[in-house]
């Protein structure tokens, strides 16, 4: 399997104390699973809205075959893009995959419907610590899909050293891209200033805005979930990005004899954002019953493991781990499955509905600057 390229490459961590379906790549092992689809869905269709680079090559096609259905799979580039789309009215999606920081907002604005957990028996497979989250007590609206971190991807050949601090990103003389995700990036600024990354203090948010404006002189792009491609093309040397996207680029480079880059991923010593993406049924879904079946399918241990092994994101599926289905070199990586010591340095986003507009205005001003 292609992932074995990374046995020696996935150990880098800077914290000192602490897609749409495609043709399977050569070496990809097709997913085998025991999940059985209820027969009543044959001939129906399911519309999904998800991040890019976020399924295994056969995740969608296997579900279509198991249920005798057709899936339309659209992708979005940021949590704000997803919210904007649904706020205009659901165009027909049955299942969407928002970040944890969006769930409370979507609940408050009536953008998602409650789930029927009795139709999702594989909910029992989830890691207990990732259920009953503060943003959705009792998992009334959401089910974990994947989890991970936002850190720094970089070409070590260009940078000339391992990155261990956010200051190396701010001070770098070459081209840098930031992720189009206001709260994690502003959260880093707040962290560097000694503040709570989830502060509701408007003066502190203003200070974080000014901090990023001052530190952004080397920024050539605010990337909408494609910073890893800019890094792979050599357009930037450093990018703030999701961990799995960077490891996918690293893996592709390691498999390509013509690639001269040394792609690495780091969690800076000061800390970074940790997140959980979730499956939800949007208000106005045309086929919520089939969406429930899809959620249960994703939570099958083999299906969940296949996604995580292919995308380099961490599985919330404890049954996948217990069954030995997660590749050992991924499970042992401290930047894919961080230790408790590393996690203690990371921060979740806890949205405050009264302050989200302040964060949005600050982020817009940063981008303009």
N, C-alpha and C positions, 0 to 999 in steps of 0.2 A: 504493500500500500504506500501511497505517496507520502504519508505522514511520517514514515520512519526516517525520512531525510532530516527531521528535526530533533532526533534523539539528543544530539549534543548542542542544539541551538536554542532550546526552549528554557534554559536555566537562567538567562540574564534577568536580573531584577535590580533596580537601583536603590530600593529601600534598604538601607544598611542595617536597620534594627527591626527592624520589624520582622433576492436573486431569482432570480427566475431560474427555473429548471433549464439545464444545459445538457449537451451530450456528455456522458460520463467520461472523466479523464482516464487516460491509460493507467491501469493499476487500481482504479476504484473498484471496491468490492460491493456488488449490489446488495441492498438491504433485504434481509429475510426477517419475517416477523410473524407472530401468531394472531395478530389482531384480526377480527372478523367484523365486517361492516353489516349493520342491519339491512335486510333486503329491500326495505321500502324506499330506498333512495335511488334505485336504478333509474337512469334516464334524466336525473335532475342535474342542476348546475350549482356551483359554488363560486362566489367572487371574493377574493382575498386581497387585502392591501397590506403590504409588509415592507420591511427594509430590503435593500439589495444584499446580495452575497450572504443569504441567511437560511438556505435550505441545502440539503444534499442533492446530488444530480437526479435521484429517483424519488425524492420525497413526495412530490406532487403526482407524478405519473403512477406511483404505487397506490396512492389513495384513489386516483381515478379508476384504476383497474379493480381495486378491492370493492369499490362501491358501484361501479358502472356509471360514473358521473363524469361531468366535464368541469374543470377548474379554470377560471380566469385569474391570473396572478399578476397584479399590478404592484409597482414599487414606489416608495417615497424616499426623500432624502433627509428629512429632519422631522423632529416631533412637532415643530411649528407648522410645517407643511401639512402634516396629517391633521392637526387641529383645524387649520384654515379650511381644508377640504371638507371636513365633516360639519363645520360651522355653517357652511353654505348649503347644507342639506346632503344627506347620504345619497350618493349617486347610484347606489345599488350594491354596496359591499355587505357581505354576510359575516366577515371576520376581519378584524384589523389587529395589528400588533404594535401598540404604543409603548413608550418607555414608562417606567414607574412614576416619573415626575408629572406625567400627563393624566394619570388615572383620576386623581381627585378633581381635577379641572373638568374632565369629561363627565364624571358623575354629577358634579354641581350644575353643569350646563345641560344635563339630560341627553348627552351624546351617545351613551351606551346603556344597554339593557341588562338587568340582572340575569345571571346564569342559573341553570337547573343542574346542580351538582349530581343529582341522581342519574343524569344521563351521561355523566363523565366518571365512570367507575375507576378509571386509571388515575384519577386524582390522588388515590391512595399511594401512588408510586413516588409522589413528590417528596423532596427533602423537607423535613418538618420546619426547619428554620426559615424556609422561603415561603411557607404558607402563613395565612392569617397576618398579612403585612399591615403596617400602620396606615398605609395609603388605601387599603381596602380590607378592613377587618372581616374575617370570616370568608374571604374570597367570594363575596357576593357578586362582584362584577368581573373579576379578572383571574386568570390562571397563568403562572409563570411559564415562559417559553424558553428563554436563555438568559444568562446573566454574565456580567463581566466588568471591565474597567475601561475608562478613557485615559490614555496616557500618551506617550511620545513614541512615534515611529521615526526612524532616522536611518540614513545611509552612513554607517560608521567610516566608510572609506572617504566620504566627503567631510564629515564632521571632524574626523581625526582622533576621536576619543569616545569612550562610553559616556552617555548622558546620565547623570545622577541627580540633577537639580533643574528646576524650572528656570533658574537664572541663566543656565547655559542656552536655553531656548531664546530668552529675551535678548541675550548679548551676542548671539550668533551673527556672523557677518554675511552669511549667505541667505538664500531664499527660504522662507518658512510659510507654511499654511496652518491656519487655525480651523477647527471644526465649527460648522454652523450649528451651534448648540449653546445658547446663551447662559443657561444656569451652570453647567459644568465648568465653562471657561471663566465666567464671573466668579464661580465658587473657588477656583484656583487663585484668582486675584485676591479675594477676601482672605483665603488661607494664608497667602504670602504676606498680607498686611496684618496678620494676627487676629482676624475676625472670624466669626462663625460663618461658614460657607452658606448657611441658610438664614443669614441675618434679615431682619425686617427693618433695620435702621436705615432710613433713606440717606443719611449722611455717609454711612459706611458704603452703601451701594454706589453713591456718587464718587467716593474715593477710589473704589475698585474700578469704576469706569475710567477715571483719569489715569489710574495705574496702567491699565491695558492700553490706553491710547499712547501713553509714554513709552510702553514696552513694545509697541507694534510697528516700529520702523522697518523691520525686516519682513513684514507680512506681505506676501504677494497674492494671497488667495484666502478667502473664507470659504471652505470647502463643504458642500452639501453632501456629506457621506461618500465623497469620492477622493478624499485626500490621499488615500493609499495608492490610487492610480496616478496621481500627480507625482508622488514619491517614486513609483515604479518607472515612470517616464523620465525621471531626472529633472522635472520642472521645479521641484523643491527638494531640499536636503533634509528637512525636518517637518513633521506634521503632527498636530494634535489629532488623534484618531482613536477609534474603537480597536481594542486589542486584536480581535479576530481578523479584521480587515488587514492589519499589518502582518499578521502571521500567514495569511493567505498569500500576500505578496512575497513574503520571505520564502515560503514554500515553493512558489512558482519560480523564483529566481534560483533557488538551490537546485531545481530540476532542469534548469536551462543552461547548458554549457556556455552560451554566449553572454550570459548575465554577469556583469563585473561588480555589481553592487554587493554590499554587506548590510542587508536590512536587519535592523534590530528594533525591539520594543522595550521600553523602560517605564517603570513607575517611579517618578522622582521621590527623593527622600522626604520632601515636605508633605507629600500626600497627593491624592488624585480622587476622581469620582468613581464610585462603584454603583452599579445600576442593575435593575431587573426589568427585562422586557416581558410584556404580558399579552396573552390572547384574550380578546374581548369581542362581544357581539355588538355592533353599533346599532343605535336606534334607527329603525326603518329597514333593518335587514330583510331581504326577500326570502331567505331560507335559513332561519336560525336553527332549525332542527339539524340540518346537515352541518352547520357550523359546530354544533355540539359534538357531532360524530367526528369531525376533523380534529377538534381539541383532544378527544379521547384517543384518537389515532396517534397524534403527536406524542402523547404521554405513554405510549407503548414503549417498554424499555429498549427494544432494538431500534425502533424508529427514532426515539430521542437520542440514543447514542450515535446513530449514523449522522444526524444533523451536527451534533457537537464535534464528533471526530473529523468531519469534513470542513466545518467552518471555523474551528479553533475557538469557539465560544464555550463557556462552561454550562454543563447541563444542570437543571434543577431536579433531575430525575434520579432519586436515590436508588431506585430499583436498577437503573442502568449501571450505576457504580457498583452496587452489591453483586450484580451478575457478572462483573468483570468485563463489561462491554465497552468501557471507555479506554482508549489506548493509553498504556502506562506512561509513555513519555509526555502525554498531555496532562494526565492526572497528577504527575509529579512536578509539573512546571509551576513555580511560585507566582508567575504572572498570569496564568490561566486559571489555576485553582489556588488562590493566595492562602497562605497560612493565617491563622488567627492574629499573629503578630503583625503581619502586613496589613490585614484588614483593619486593624486598630488605627492605622494611619490614613485610611480612606474615608470618604464622606458620601453619604446618600443625599440626594436632593429631596428636600421636604417642602413642597410648594406651599406658599401662603397666598391664598386667592386674592387677598387685599393688596399684595405687593407685586404680583406678576406683571402688572402694567408698568410698574417702576423699572423692573428688570428688563422688560421689553424695550422701553424707551432708552435705557442706558445702552443696551446692546445695539440698537439702531444707530445711536450716536457714535458708538465705537466703530461700526462698519463704515459710516460716512467719513469718519476721521481717517 
